[in-house]
Amino acid sequence: MKKLFILLLTLILSLPANAFGSSFLDNQIKDVQNNTYYKSINIYKSNYADTIDISIKPIEDLKDPGLITLPAYKKKINDKDFNTKLAEDEKIYKSKVKPKLASKSSVEYYNVYRIAEKLIRANNLDYANWRISIRKTPDKVNAATMDGNFIYINTALYDSLGNNNDALAFVLAHEMSHQILGHQRRTAAAYAAFNQTDGNIFAYNRLKHNLQMMEYMADSEAIILLIKAGYSPSEAMEALTLISSLSGSVINGTHPLGENRIKSAKENLTMVNPDWIYEGRENIYNSTVLIPKKSSDRVSFIIPRAKKEKDFYIPENTVQRLTRFAYISYKKDYMVQSAKFFNKLGKLTNSYIPYLYNSYAEERLYIKTGEKKNLKRANKAIQKAYKLNPADENVTKQIADLNKLLI
């Protein structure tokens, strides 16, 4: 009996795979679709296809009485004076900073310092000390921030980004944003609330949503810091491209999928104020080089806070961000999005101005599409504006313009 069993087993193992209906080649054909879906080249290719344009181009015949203004950061410092300031700072960097951060290792602390210090000065983030470390962890691509404005980047991430300082600036700006937005305290509060539940799936999903939103918000705020410091948003996308290619971007529930972070970042880049760069230039011009100190742990350095009081960085509130989204959408002719945001802004502020612009956006959609629903919405919005401010000449003119279309 034993000999018979061995004989049967030998025969089975010697049979070709297709003796049971499919060969190894058949199975590979079925599995090829996974190669197509998961291949990393798609991630890299899709994000290097185009240069991101953050400018706002004028649109003809766009109604805009100038009742909404974004914070204006016009070019107050001319190029000659600004370049002179940069040259003076460069002398300080080379004489007082570079020798201090010189390292025999392959980790370029000086380069990381220069990027971080530029972000700090361009955004008036020098309200406190910042401590930065580069940790030797070759097998895990990561960066993080902890209480006390402490940021660390590991060597795996640093080496993967290579010489792309724009991408490294995004990583640093993202971690700085966690600090600016108080995400350490918010995370602690989210876990405390979760621990008070029975840990059911609904409570866990709330926790996960909260944690993931903090990552999206840190990305969004990082874009602001990045642009004010003069870094390229297009080149900075390599940081998120790298994250999107990692297995951790799929299995780590506390962070959103990398591909979703890329989509979110690209949406945010369509809504940036291109004048932010002038604010950053002015902040750098009016500040002095922040001379670093080696930390007591001897593996990190400290960028000290400013010695003089100044207007430090304050994140946008809801009204400010909603106004920016609504108005830039309008200026870029994204009228469906603009109308939605202006409607939200009107409800939030109880001001006639958002309803007036909501009416402009819906009217423009009607002229483009001929859809009567847009004309009805335009009329409904302007009636709300009239109720809030019947004396405004822009409101009465818009009512007259819509009446002509209603005939």
N, C-alpha and C positions, 0 to 999 in steps of 0.2 A: 504493500500500500504506500509506503514511504517513497519507494522508487517511482511509483506511478505519479505521485504528487510532484516530485522533482522534475519528472519528464514533462508533465503538463505546464509547469511554471517556466521551464526552459523554452517550450514552444510559444508560450504567450509573449515572453520577453523578446523572442526572435522575430515575432510578427511585425511588419511595418505598421506605423501609426494609423494609416488609413484603413487597416483591417477592421477598425471599429468605427469607421465612417468619416474620419478626418485625419489628415496628416499634419505634421508640424507646419508645413507650408500653408495649409488651410487655416490653421489657427493663427498664423502670423497675418494672413490677409484680414482676418476678423479684428486683430489687435492693432492694425496699422492706424485706425482712426484715433486711437489713443496717442500715437506718435504725433499726429496732426494737431490734436487738441492741446497736448502738454508741452510741445516743443518750445524751448525758451527763445529761439530766434525770433518768434512772432512778437514776444514782449519787447525785445530790443529794437527790432525793425520798426514797429508801430510808433515808438516814442522818439525815434530819430528822423522820422520822415519829414517833418516840417519845422521851420524856425517859428517860435511863438511870437506873434506880433501883439504887443500890449497897447499900441497906440489907439487913439480915437479919431477916426477920420470924419470930417464934416459931411453932413447929409443935406442935400438941397431940399428946400420947402419944409423943413422940420419946424413945427411950431415950438418956440421956446422963448417965453417972455423974460427969462432970466430970474425966475423966482426961486430956483433951486441952485445952490452953489456947493460944490464939494470943497473941502479945505484946499485952498489955493497955495501951492508951493511953487511959485514962479522962480525963475532963475535970477536970484538976487546976487549971487557971487559969480563974477565973470571968470572965464576959463583961465586967464592969465594969473589972477590973484589966487585962484583955487590951486593951480599947478605949483605956484610958488609956495603955498602952504604945504602941499604934499611933499615937495622937495625938502623943506625944512624938517618936516616930520621924519623923512627918510634918513636924514643924518642922525637923528636921535635913535631910530630903530637900529641902525648899524653900529653906533658907538655904545649905546647903553643897554640895548636889549639882546641883540644877537649873541654877543659873547656870553651873556648870562644864561641863555637857553641852548647854547651849543652842546651837542650830544655826540658821543662816539657811536651810539646805536643808529639803526636805520630809521628810527622814529624821528620825524622832523618836528620837534616841539615848537620850534620857531615859526614854521609855516602855519601850524594850527593856531598859535598865538596871534599871528597877523590877521588871520581870517576872523577869529573870535573878537579881537580888539576892534576891527573895522565894523563888525556887526554891532558891537556895544556902543561905539562912538556915533555911528550913523543913526542909531535909534534912541539915543539918550538912555541907555540901559545901565549907565554907570552909577546907579543909585545904591548899589551894594557890591560887595566883592563877588567875583565869579571864580570858581576853582575848577580847573580842567585837567583831566588825566587821560593818558593813552595806555591801555592795559594790554599786555601780551597774551592774547587768547587767539591762537591761529585757527581754531576750528569752529568758531561761532561768530557770525557776522552780527554785530549788535552795537548799539549806543544807548545810553540811558541817563537819566538825571535823578538826583536825590535831594533831600532837604538841604538847605544851606547853599543853594545855587551851585551845587556840585554836578559837573557833567563829565561822563567818561565815554570814550570811544575805544573800541578794541582794535587791535592791529589787523584782524581779519577784515573788518569794514574799511579801515584806513587803506590797506593795501588793495582791496578790491576796487576802490574808487580811483586809485592811482594818482595821477596829477590833476584830476578834475577838482579844482578848488571851488568851483561853483556848486558842485554836488556836495562837497564837504561842508560848504557854507550852509547849504540847506539842512544837513544833518545837525549842525550846531544850532542853527536858528530854530529847528523843530524842538530840540531839547530846551533851549532858552524859553521858547513859547510855553512849554509845560510849566516852567517856573513863573513866568509873567501871568499866566492865567490861573495860577493857584491849583494846579491839577493834583499836587500831592495831597492837599487837604480834601479836595473833592473826591479823590480815590479812596481815601480813608473813610470819608462819610458814606460813600457808596457801599463799601464792604461792611461797614457797621450796620447800615440799613439791611443789607442782605443777611447778615448773621442774626438779625432779630426775627427773620422769617423761618419757615420750616424747610427752606432750601428747595422748594418746588421749582418746576421748570419755568413758571411764569416769573418768579423772583429772580432766577438765574438769568433769564433773558433780559430782564430790566437792567440787571447788573452789567451784563455783556454789552447792551446797547449804550449804557452810560460810559463804559470804558472805551468803547470804539468811537463814540462821539468826541471824546477828549483827543483821540488821535487825529481825527479829521480836523478838529479845531486847531490843534497844534500845527498841522500842515498848513492850514489857511493863514494862521498868524505868521508862520515862518516865511510865507511868500511875501508878506508885507515887509518883514525885516530884511529879507533878501534883496528886494528891489530898492529899498531905501539905501542899502549899502552898495548898490551898483553892480550886483552879481547878475549873471545871465539866467533867466528862468528856463530857457531851453536847455542849457547845459546842466542846470541843477536837476532836471528830470531824471538824470542817470541814477540819482540816489533812490528814487522810488522805483525805477526800472529794476535796479538790483534787488530791492526788497521784494518786488513782485515775483522774481524768479526763485525765491527761496521757499523751501518746503514749509518753513515756519509761518509764512504768510497765509498758508492754507489751514494749518492745524491749530494755530494759536488763537483761541477765541477772544482774547482780550484786545487783539488788534484786528482792524478790518482787512479784508483781502487786499493784497498789493494792487491788483488791477483796479479795484474800486477807489483806492487812494489816488491812483494816477488819474482816473476820471474826475474825481473831486478836485484835484489840483488844477487840472486843465480848465474846469468850469470856473474855478476861482481866478485863474489867470485871465479870463475874458472880462473880469470885473475889477481889475486893478486900476488905480488912479496913476496914470503915467507920470504925473507931476511929483509922485513920492520921491523920485530920485533927487529932485532939487531940495527937498527937505533934508534928505540924508547928506547931501553935499554941504548944506548950511550947518548942519550939526557937527560934521567933521571939521569944517572951517573954524567953528567957534569953540572947539575943544582942544585939549592937549593930549599928547601921547600918554597912554596909561602904562607906566613902567611895571612889568610883572615882578613877582617875588616867587621864589621857590617855596613850595608848601612844606610843612613840617614832616610830611610823609616821604619827602624827597623824590616822589615819582609823579607829582603833579605840580602845577604852577597856579598862582593867584593873579588875576587881573583886578587891581584894587578899584574901589569906588572913587568917584570924582571928589576932589577936595572942596570944590565950590558948589553951592546950591544952584539948581537949575530946574527947568521944566522937564521932569522925567516922563518916560513913555507911559501913555495911558491907552489901553486897548479900546477899540470902538464899543459903544453901547449898542443896544438893539436898534434904536432909531437911526443912529449914524450908519450902521452897516446896511440896514434896510434901505435907507436913502441912497447910499452908494450903489447898491445892486439895482434899484429901480431906475435911477437917473442914468447910469452908464448903459443899462439895457436899452433905455430910450434913445440915448445918443448913438448907439450902435445899431439901431433899428431892429432890436429883438423885442417887438411890440407885444407879443403874447406874454412873455416873461415880464416885461415892463408893466403892463396893465395889472398883472397879478400882484406884483410887489407894491405898486402904488396903491392898490386897493387895500392891502394889508397895512400900509403906512397910514392911510387915511383913518382906518379904524383905530389904529394905535395912538395917533396924535390928535384926532378930531380937528384936523386942519383942512381948509378948503383946497390948499395947493396940491396935495397928492391926488385929490379927486379931479382937479382940473387937468393934470397931466395924464391921469387915467383916461379921461375923456379924449384927450389928444391921441393917445395910443390906440384906443378902440376906433376912433375915427379913421386913423391911418390904416388900420387893418381892414375897415370897411371899404376904403378906396382901393386897397390892393385886391381884396377877395370878392367884394360885392355881397358878402354875407350880411343879411339884415340883423342877425343877432349882435354883430359888432356895433351897428348903428344904435340899436336899442341900449346896449351897455354904455355907449358913449353918452347917450342922452340921460340915462339913469345917473351916471357919474357926475355930469355937469349940474344936474338938479340938486345933488347932494352938496356940490360946491356952492351953488347959488343960495341954498338954505343956510350955509355957514357964513357966507360973505356976499350978500346980494349987491353990494356997492362996487365990487371989483370989476374994472373995465374989461379985463381978460376973460372973466366969467361971462359977462353979458355978450361979448363978441363971439365966444365959443357957442353960446346958445343960438345966436343969429346964424352962425355958420352951419350948425346942425339943422336948423329949421329949413335952410335952403336944400339940404340933402333929403329932408323928410318930405318935401313937396313932390 
